[in-house]
Amino acid sequence: MNVLRDRYFSIEHDLFPMVEEELGELTAKMKEFLRIVELVQPGRFITEALRWCGLGRPMKDREKMLLAFFLKAVYDLPTTKVLIENLKTSPSLRRLCGWEYRGQVPSEATFSRAFGVFAEEKLADVMHAVIVKENYTDKLVGHSSIDSTAIFGREKACRKNIPKEKLRKKRGRKSKAEKDAILAAEDGEAKTRRLELQPNRTLAENMADLPTGCDWGGKRNSKGKTEFWCGYKLHLSLGDGGVPLAAILSSASLHDSQAAIPLMQMTSTRAKILYDLADSAYDAEEIKAFSKKLGHVPVIDPNQRRGDKIELEPARKIRYRERSTVERGNSDLKDNYGARHVRVKGQLKVFCHLMFGVIAITVKQLFNMLE
């Protein structure tokens, strides 16, 4: 992390004093925002698809609006309307995003159109992947902790169960051949479970297979009670120090274990990991075998499906304590970076909204490890 350390000292000793001469004393949130801008450098992600090509009405500067959405995540602002009010009433925040006068701040509709383009291009996810690769390539990550958290949606649950065509049943008893055919079909369905197919698929194929519509899901909380919600489920993989390595947004009804292998595939391309930590929801032989195939050591809490619960070995039990990192990351995202203020609809837009907060946490934790 020598490059990150050099950038940290450059920001602390050069950038902050220079900005303070222009805007006055910087608050902690302003400094956090500036660190994100310097580390991410959003301008390099503004591709031709996000720029004006010379046809039609010129677009507003998308880079400035991208900075504004980072500002919205850092200050945990609930809506775009509140963001615009803060930009118009605070000259310091407005100038940090690149607008000199309040009349230059785009309207809410313009922000909405820009956000839709960011979501379609999966810009926030691309930025996060680049940041992790730049700062974790050839670096060892001791523990990768996996868990999910509920994301409440503002839309109706999609219809999953398509009515099947009713067939007229044959009267009388089934013959032995018909019974054998039914059993063979049931066995075939059982052998095509998602967990059995995922290890032999690419990451793109596994991601395409995951459900992404808004629906109902249930999850047991820390008090042992099952809570139900309508929306989505955010699956996170956090490394040592609470740095998010990968994120997936799925339907709320998806079981946690179904996203484990895609998360491992993502993190294995971004960092070198030694241990995969997960709770009892991920206790499946396919997940353990895939973790070992990647050269990792799976440390998964045994699931008490039947009989007495098997305890982890003492050494692995000590390792398993590090899994609380991902729970703190989920809480931080909800309490401080906008995960409780989802006002958009559709999986792509919800994921884009959440990823701005994930990037903010990533940058914060990277610099925290240097202090």
Secondary structure, DSSP 8 states (H G I E B T S, - for coil): -HHHHHHHHHIIIIIHHHHHHHH-S--HHHHHHHHHHHHH-GGGG--GGGS--SSSS----HHHHHHHHHHHHHTT-S-HHHHHHHHHH-HHHHHHHT-SSGGGS--HHHHHHHHHHHHHTTHHHHHHHHHHHHHHTT-EEEEEEEEEEEEE-SS----------------S---HHHHHHHHHHHHHHHTT-HHHHGGGS-HHHHHHHS--S-EEEEEE-TTS-EEEEEEEEEEEEE-GGG-EEEEEEEETTS-GGGGHHHHHHHHHHH-EEEEEEE-GGG--HHHHHHHHHTT-EEEE----SSSS-----HHHHHHHGGGHHHHHHHHHHHHHSSTT-----SHHHHHHHHHHHHHHHHHHHHHHTT-
